[in-house]
Amino acid sequence: MDNIWKGRLDGEEALFHRVFQRVKENEQYENITADDFVLHGFAVDEGVRRNKGRMGAKDAPDVIRKNMSNFPVILPDFSLFDFGNITCGDENLENTQNILAENVSKVLLKGAKSLVLGGGHEVTYAHYSGIRKAFPDKKIGIITIDAHFDNRQPEEGVGASSGTGFWQIAEEGEINSLHIGIQRNSNTLKLFDTAHQLGMKYILADELFFENLPSIYQRINDLVDGVDVVYLTICMDVFNASIAPGVSASAYNGIFADAAFMHFFRHILKNEKLIALDVAEVNPSHDIQDRTARLAASLVNEWFMI
């Protein structure tokens, strides 16, 4: 991926470094050490197709990488392993999810941090499955920043999709999740009812304002304090179409990456229990000037600076 990981070269000394200068490619999982960041691209949108969304998210991982490359390195010990992209050429989503899960488990058992660039939000079930495989006895907390619950029951004859991840997780046992940014006009009453039945906690998009930060912090803390490890997944369609036009389902009334958002977002990132993060639903074919990919890259980079 030499043509992707490139940027402004100010010098070889550590003080000059940008992200592209700390990327390690063509490595073995055995070389990963504790606290390394380890990246997999989930170049898949088969789940979006099954969910009747706009195709194109499978092309996002490399575009996000390109937009990550030039950020300055803040932490002196920062290192990023990149194990390339996982694809789904045969429409066998379930097998592709299993491959990602297996790779993620290898990363986490090394004590490293798992980063996945989607792809559609079918990445959620795959990434979670990797965490569960690595830590079968630990209580996993999921924080999702998304306009949608993604708790649909799979359609008969269609199977899992980008909208079924949390239903699948709940089918495997107790679910511990907090859904931030939920839109009333993006979820049917059935999906709200399912969320209540499954015990999925949520914060509406309308509640995400600066004066409400104490309540938001408390609800995040309530989830985190009750689990052993935390996984954060971000669906880019939670954001307003003006800053994230390139998604599978754009939102005219989506949220903004404003001061209130960045406060609670960094609050999540700072928690020592956070071991896995992904971004999903960037769709380059509908993006404008890489706005959505750049925003996704910026959110990932915040994790690199904590």
HUFENVEN-V342548 format. One record per residue. RES is the residue in one small letter. PSI is psi in degrees with one decimal (* if undefined). Layout:
res=RES psi=PSI
res=RES psi=PSI
This chain:
res=m psi=30.5
res=d psi=-28.1
res=n psi=-8.7
res=i psi=-50.1
res=w psi=84.8
res=k psi=157.4
res=g psi=-164.0
res=r psi=125.0
res=l psi=102.7
res=d psi=-19.1
res=g psi=166.6
res=e psi=-12.6
res=e psi=151.2
res=a psi=-34.0
res=l psi=-19.9
res=f psi=-9.0
res=h psi=143.6
res=r psi=168.6
res=v psi=-42.7
res=f psi=-23.4
res=q psi=-8.9
res=r psi=8.3
res=v psi=133.9
res=k psi=119.4
res=e psi=165.6
res=n psi=36.1
res=e psi=172.5
res=q psi=150.4
res=y psi=-26.8
res=e psi=-21.6
res=n psi=-6.7
res=i psi=139.8
res=t psi=167.8
res=a psi=138.7
res=d psi=1.6
res=d psi=151.1
res=f psi=133.2
res=v psi=123.7
res=l psi=133.9
res=h psi=138.0
res=g psi=129.8
res=f psi=81.9
res=a psi=65.9
res=v psi=133.3
res=d psi=27.5
res=e psi=-36.3
res=g psi=-32.7
res=v psi=-42.0
res=r psi=-46.3
res=r psi=-27.8
res=n psi=7.3
res=k psi=33.4
res=g psi=-179.2
res=r psi=124.4
res=m psi=156.6
res=g psi=-13.7
res=a psi=-21.3
res=k psi=-19.0
res=d psi=1.1
res=a psi=-38.3
res=p psi=-44.6
res=d psi=-33.7
res=v psi=-39.5
res=i psi=-42.1
res=r psi=-47.4
res=k psi=-40.0
res=n psi=-14.8
res=m psi=-25.6
res=s psi=-38.8
res=n psi=0.4
res=f psi=141.6
res=p psi=146.0
res=v psi=127.7
res=i psi=-42.7
res=l psi=130.8
res=p psi=-30.2
res=d psi=11.2
res=f psi=133.0
res=s psi=146.5
res=l psi=116.0
res=f psi=135.8
res=d psi=114.2
res=f psi=20.9
res=g psi=-162.6
res=n psi=143.9
res=i psi=131.6
res=t psi=170.3
res=c psi=79.5
res=g psi=-13.4
res=d psi=11.1
res=e psi=12.7
res=n psi=78.8
res=l psi=-41.3
res=e psi=-42.7
res=n psi=-39.8
res=t psi=-40.5
res=q psi=-38.1
res=n psi=-36.8
res=i psi=-46.6
res=l psi=-43.5
res=a psi=-43.3
res=e psi=-44.1
res=n psi=-41.0
res=v psi=-40.6
res=s psi=-37.2
res=k psi=-41.2
res=v psi=-49.7
res=l psi=-32.8
res=l psi=-14.4
res=k psi=-2.5
res=g psi=13.8
res=a psi=175.5
res=k psi=130.2
res=s psi=125.8
res=l psi=127.8
res=v psi=133.2
res=l psi=114.4
res=g psi=170.6
res=g psi=164.8
res=g psi=172.7
res=h psi=6.3
res=e psi=-9.2
res=v psi=-26.6
res=t psi=-51.5
res=y psi=-37.2
res=a psi=-46.2
res=h psi=-45.8
res=y psi=-42.5
res=s psi=-34.7
res=g psi=-40.1
res=i psi=-44.8
res=r psi=-38.5
res=k psi=-39.3
res=a psi=-37.2
res=f psi=70.7
res=p psi=-21.8
res=d psi=2.1
res=k psi=151.2
res=k psi=118.6
res=i psi=126.9
res=g psi=135.3
res=i psi=125.0
res=i psi=123.1
res=t psi=132.0
res=i psi=104.5
res=d psi=148.9
res=a psi=-18.2
res=h psi=151.9
res=f psi=-28.8
res=d psi=43.9
res=n psi=31.6
res=r psi=146.9
res=q psi=133.9
res=p psi=137.8
res=e psi=140.5
res=e psi=130.9
res=g psi=-9.0
res=v psi=-47.4
res=g psi=-164.7
res=a psi=154.2
res=s psi=-172.5
res=s psi=-12.1
res=g psi=8.6
res=t psi=1.5
res=g psi=-46.5
res=f psi=-27.6
res=w psi=-42.9
res=q psi=-42.1
res=i psi=-44.3
res=a psi=-31.5
res=e psi=-22.7
res=e psi=-4.1
res=g psi=-163.3
res=e psi=136.3
res=i psi=133.7
res=n psi=94.3
res=s psi=148.6
res=l psi=121.5
res=h psi=114.1
res=i psi=127.2
res=g psi=13.0
res=i psi=133.0
res=q psi=131.5
res=r psi=-32.2
res=n psi=10.9
res=s psi=0.6
res=n psi=130.4
res=t psi=165.6
res=l psi=-32.2
res=k psi=-41.9
res=l psi=-37.1
res=f psi=-42.6
res=d psi=-42.7
res=t psi=-41.8
res=a psi=-43.9
res=h psi=-42.2
res=q psi=-35.4
res=l psi=-6.7
res=g psi=24.3
res=m psi=119.4
res=k psi=151.7
res=y psi=156.3
res=i psi=121.5
res=l psi=152.9
res=a psi=-34.8
res=d psi=-17.8
res=e psi=-2.5
res=l psi=76.3
res=f psi=160.7
res=f psi=-44.8
res=e psi=-17.0
res=n psi=5.7
res=l psi=-41.2
res=p psi=-41.9
res=s psi=-40.9
res=i psi=-44.8
res=y psi=-44.8
res=q psi=-40.6
res=r psi=-33.2
res=i psi=-47.0
res=n psi=-38.4
res=d psi=-41.1
res=l psi=-51.1
res=v psi=-39.7
res=d psi=-21.2
res=g psi=6.8
res=v psi=171.8
res=d psi=-39.6
res=v psi=157.4
res=v psi=139.4
res=y psi=128.2
res=l psi=125.6
res=t psi=134.2
res=i psi=119.9
res=c psi=119.7
res=m psi=-11.7
res=d psi=2.3
res=v psi=-21.7
res=f psi=154.8
res=n psi=142.9
res=a psi=-22.9
res=s psi=-29.0
res=i psi=-13.3
res=a psi=68.4
res=p psi=-23.3
res=g psi=73.9
res=v psi=172.7
res=s psi=-27.7
res=a psi=95.3
res=s psi=152.8
res=a psi=112.5
res=y psi=-28.8
res=n psi=27.9
res=g psi=172.1
res=i psi=170.8
res=f psi=154.4
res=a psi=61.3
res=d psi=-169.9
res=a psi=-43.3
res=a psi=-46.5
res=f psi=-48.7
res=m psi=-31.3
res=h psi=-52.9
res=f psi=-27.8
res=f psi=-47.3
res=r psi=-30.7
res=h psi=-40.6
res=i psi=-47.0
res=l psi=-30.9
res=k psi=-13.2
res=n psi=131.3
res=e psi=-15.1
res=k psi=-11.4
res=l psi=117.3
res=i psi=-9.4
res=a psi=142.1
res=l psi=142.2
res=d psi=159.4
res=v psi=140.6
res=a psi=161.3
res=e psi=16.4
res=v psi=129.7
res=n psi=94.1
res=p psi=-29.2
res=s psi=-15.8
res=h psi=6.1
res=d psi=161.8
res=i psi=117.5
res=q psi=33.8
res=d psi=25.7
res=r psi=-47.3
res=t psi=-43.0
res=a psi=-38.2
res=r psi=-39.9
res=l psi=-44.5
res=a psi=-44.8
res=a psi=-40.2
res=s psi=-38.7
res=l psi=-40.8
res=v psi=-42.2
res=n psi=-28.1
res=e psi=-35.8
res=w psi=-34.5
res=f psi=-16.6
res=m psi=-1.0
res=i psi=*
